[in-house]
Amino acid sequence: MDDPLLRWREEFPILSRTVYMISNSLGAMPRGVYARMQEYAETWATRGVRAWAEGWWELPVTVGDKIGRIIGADPGTVSLHQNVTLASAIVLSCLDFSGRRNKVVMTDMDFPSVLYLHQKSLPPEARLVIVRSEDGLGIPTEKLLAAIDEETRLVATSHVLFKTAYIQDAQAIVERAHAVGALVALDAYQSVGTVPVDVKALGVDFLLGGCVKWLCGGAGGGYLYVRPDLALQLEPRLTGWMAHQHAFDFNTEMAYRTDGFRFLNGTPGVPALYAVQPGLDIIAEVGVAAIRAKSVRQTARLLELAQERGYRVSASPDPERRGGTVAIDVPHGYEVSRELIRREFLVDYRPKAGIRVSPHFYSTDEELELTLREIDDILRTRAYEQHAGERGYVT
């Protein structure tokens, strides 16, 4: 098949020496990152402290605008943060849980880091309700909607579930929440960059995510979108000098800015803000619609290949409910994943899901076949046995 997206392969150095099936965890690094990091170093070396006034100070929002173009957000409505956990904490710090409307609704399929935050950071008067999966694949939409009522302050859940790539019905969640007066913080980490997202069409209140995965931006590029008509009603308690109207007057009383800076806090991680940009530029040029079309086709092929072999898969057969990952549950899955990585087939493993295989727009169809053949060989030859007892970092 003639695949025009494969012309981008040469922009990602690691693809020349690995079968890269782990973009759900860490997207391949674009070649352009070398130049952007050199630019950062040269700017620091030659401009010194002047660099702040010459662009560094604005980066958390100017880079946010690059993300905004991918998610359909207005300029100035997306701010960059270290990670989604911090962005989620900022959202919580905007909200009042003191009255009857004190409930937060989440699911047991949401990413643990965000669950931990809500379990430990909500005030004593808040109630956390966790809707549980019945099949380990997804959450029945009706069950989640039923948990959202007039006592709900916030629904904080994922657009695409991290273990199984199940796409939740974000539109239905937002509509139900708004019908009863609740807000929605949608974690789009596993969707933006591979599943089309339009924040205006959704009407979502908060959208959180990061650049490290499908956006090929590396670590340190978390982001937060806040619905513009809502933003000015909010005063985040987790704040700092970057959110102040006159930061360099060093006033001792807070006066919030009225733009995307309102949700910032302390000094940003400037190197990360340089590093994320080449990936964002490429994704914007390729277009998420084209990426999604290829993803649907390739994940369908992965399902077919796995099922031909009798492997259990943790992925929806319905493309409307399937994101960019197919988790393949094979015997000795963790050990098989470690041997795959040793052989330069980069994947990851999640308990109760399996080996997550995640092609992206730069992946070839042949690589799908090669990955399944390699799994077959590892199981046939029992090569996984050399990894028995290993329990190190799980990618």
N, C-alpha and C positions, 0 to 999 in steps of 0.2 A: 504494500500500500504506500502511495506517495504521501508522506506526512510532512507538510510544510513547517510544523513546529520543531522538527528535528534540526533545522538550521541553527537553532539556539544552543545546541549541544557544545559547540566549540567555545561558548562563553563560560563554561563550567569546567574548570581543570580536572576535578576529581573523576569526571565521567570517562576520562581516557584510560583509567586504570581500575575502576570498580564498577560493579553492577549496583547502582545506587537506588535502593528501594526504601528509603527511610526519610522521605521529605515530610512525612507526618510528624517527625521528631526534630530533624534539623535539615532544612533545605540545603542543597548544594550551594557552595559559595560562588558567586559570579566573579569572573576575572577582574571586573571593574573595581572590586573592593581593594585590590592592591593600590590602585591609583588614588582612591579616596582616602585610604589610611595614610598614604604618603602626603596627600594634600593637608590632612590634619596635622601631621608632624611638621611639615614645612610652615604651616600657618603659625603654629605654636613657636617654632624656632625663630621665625623672622618677624612676626607681628607681636609676639608676647601678649601682654595684657590687653593690647588694642584689639585682639581677636574677639573679645566679648562684644564690643560695640560694632564690630565689622561682620557680625553674623552668628557668633556662637550663642548669644543670649536668645536669639529668635528661633534657633534650631528646633526646640521641642514642638513648635507650632508650624514652622515652615515645612518640616518633614512630615508633620501631621497632615498637611494639605496634600502631600503625595498619597498618603493612605486614603484621605478623603475622596480623591478622584477615583479610587478603586471601589469604594463603598457607597458612592453617590452622596457624600456629605458636603455641605457648604464649606468654603474656606474659613479657617479659624475655629472650627468646631471639634477638631481632633487634636489631642495633646499626647505627647510621648512620655512614657514612664519606664521604669526599670523592668517591670513585669506586670502580669495580670493580677497577681495577688495584691500588689500595691495599688493598682488601679481600682480593684474591688474594694479595698479599704477606704479609698477616697470616696467612692460612691456611698458606702455605709456611713461615712462621716458627714454626709449631707442630710441624712434622714433623721426624723424624729419618731421614736417608738414609744412615747410616753402615754399615748391614749389607747383607745380600743383598737385602732388600726396598728397593730404591733407585730404582725406575722410576716415571716420570710419563708417563701416556698422554694425548695431546691429538690434535686433528685439524688439518689444514691449512685447515679451514673455520671454525675458531674466530676470535674477534675479534683482530686483529693486536696491539692493545695488551697483551692478556693473553698472547699468544704471545711477544711481546718480553720481557715480565717473566720468563717461565719460561726462555726461552733465556739470559737474562743473570743471573738471580738464583739459580738452583739451585746448590748447592754442587758442587765438582768430582766428588765421588763419586756424584752422582745421574746418572741416564740419562733423557734426554727422548726419547720415541718419538712421532713424529707420524704418525698414520694419514691417508693421502691419499685424497681423493675421486677416483672414477673418471669421474664425469660432470659435475663442477662444480655439481651440484645438491645432493647430500647425501653421506652416508657410509653404505655398506651396514652395517647393524647387525651382521651376522655378522662382518664384517671388523674392526669396532671391538671387539667382544667377544673375538675371537681374540687381540687384542693385550693383553688384561688377564689376567695370570697371577699365580702365587704370588710373583713378584718385584716386583709392582706395589705401590707405596706409595699413589699418588694417581691418580685419573682426573679430569682437569680439562677439562671440555668444555661445550659450549653445549646448552641445551635446544632452542632454536630458532636456527638458523644465520642470521647477520645478513644475508648477501648474498641468500639465496634463500628465507628463511622456512621452510626445511625443518625439521619437528619430529622430533627424534631420539627414539628409544624410551628415555626416561629410566628407566622401570621396569626394563627389561631390563639397562640399564647398571648400575644400582644393585645389582640382584640378582646379576649376574655379579661385580661388584667385591667385594661382601660374601662371596660364596661362596669367594673366594680370599684373603680377609683384607685387601682394599684399601679405601680411602676414596674418596668421590666429592665433588668440588666442582663443582656444577652452576651454570653461568652462565645465569640465567633472565631476563637483561635484555630479550630480545625475546619473552618469553612472559608474564610477570606483568603483568596488566592487560588482556590480550587472549586468553590461553589459560589455562584453569583450572590451578592448581598447588596441590597439597596436600602439604606437606613430610612430614607424618606418614604419609600413605598411601604416598608414595614411599620413606620411610625414608632419605632422603638425608642425608648427613653435614653438608655445607655447601651453602647456597644463596646465590648472590650475584646482585646486580642493581642497578638504579638507577631513580630516579623520573623521569628526564628524558624518557622516551619515552612508553610507553603509560599510565603512571601520572600524566601531566600535572603533574609536580612541579617541573620546571625543573632546572637544573644544581646539582651539589653534594650530591645526595641518594643516594649509593650506600649499599647495605646489605649486611649479612652475617648470615645465620642459621646457627647451629651447633646440631646435634642435642644436646638437653639432657644425655643420659647420656654423651655424648662430651666435652662442654665441660670438665668438671672434670678430665679426664685431660690436658688440653692447657695448655701454658704458652707463649704466643706470645712470641717473641724481639723482634718488632716491637711494642713496647709503650710505655707512658708513664704519666703520673701518674693519668690517669682510670681506669686499670685497677687501681690500688692500693686495698687495703681501707680505708686511712686516708689518703687523698690529702693532707688538710690538716694531717697531722702532719709532713709533709715528711721522712719517714724515708729513709735512703739505701739501704736494702735492700728489694727488691721483695717484696710479699706480695699475690698476686692476689685480686681479688674473686671471688665465686662465682656471680655473675649475669651478665647481658649486658654489663656494663661490663668484664668480663674481657678482651674483645677490642678495647677502645678504646685510644687512645694519648694524643695531645696534645689541646690545646684545640680544640673543634669549631667548625665554621663556622655560627654561630648564625643568621645571616640566612637561609641555605639551609634550615635546619630549620623556620623559620616558613613559607617559601615553598612547601615540598612538601606542606603539610597539606591545603589545599583540594582539590587533585587526588585525594589519597588518600581523603578523605571522600566525594567524588563517586563514585569507582570503587567504593568499598565499598557505597554506596547503590544504584548502578545494578546492581551484581552482575556478576562476570566471566562467569557462565554466560550471561546475556543478551547481554553484549558478544560472547562467542564465537559464539553462534548467528547474530548479525547479521554478524559478520566472515566466517564460513563462506559465508554467502549472497552477500555483496558481493564477496569475492575470487573466488568462482565466476563471478560476472557479469563481473568484470574479465578473467578468463581467456577467457571467451566472446567478449567484445568485442575483445580483442587477437587471438585466433585467427581471428576472422572477417576480420580485415584482413591476415592472414598474418604477423603479428609473432611472433617467437620469444619465449617467456616462460620465465623461470627461477623456476618455482613448481610444486610437485607438483600433479597433477590429483586426488590423493587428499586429501580434506579432513582426514583423520586425520593426514596428514603435512604439512599446509600451515598456516603461521601467518598473521599478519595482513597480509602484504605480497605483492604480485605485481610482480616485476621484469620490465619489458617492454623487450626488446632491439630497438631500431630503428636504422636507419642514422644516423650522426652523433649518437649518443645523448647524449653529454655536451653538445654544443651545443644540441640540442633541449631538454634539461633546463634549460639557462640561459635559453632563450627562454620556456619555460613559467613559470619563476620571474619573469621580467620582466613577464609578463602576469598575475601574481598567481595562478598555479597552482603551489602550493608542493609540490615533489617533491624527490627527490635522485637521484644517479647513482652506481653502483658499477661499476668496470671488470669485465668478464667476466660481468656480470649484466644491467646495463641500468638503465633509469629505474625506481626503486623507487616504487611507488604504494601508499599505505597508508591506506585509510579507517579511521575509528574509529567509535565508537558515535554520534558527533555528525555523521557524514557522511550526506548524502542520496544516494539512488540516482541522481538526476539528475546529481550531481557526477561520478559514474563516467563517464557518457555524455559529459559536457562535457570531461572530461580527455582521453579518447580522440579526440574530435573536434578538440580543440586540437592534439594531436600530429599528426593528419592534416593540419591546415591549415599547421602549421609546415613539415612535409615538402613539401607541395604547393607552397607559395609560396617555399620555400627560405629562410625567415626565419632558419633556424639559421645561415646563412652569416655573419651579423653577429657571431657569437660565435666565429668561427674564430680559433684561437690563444690564446683565453682559457684560463688555467690558474691560477685563484685558489683561494680556499677552496671546497672541494666539500662542500656540506651533506649 
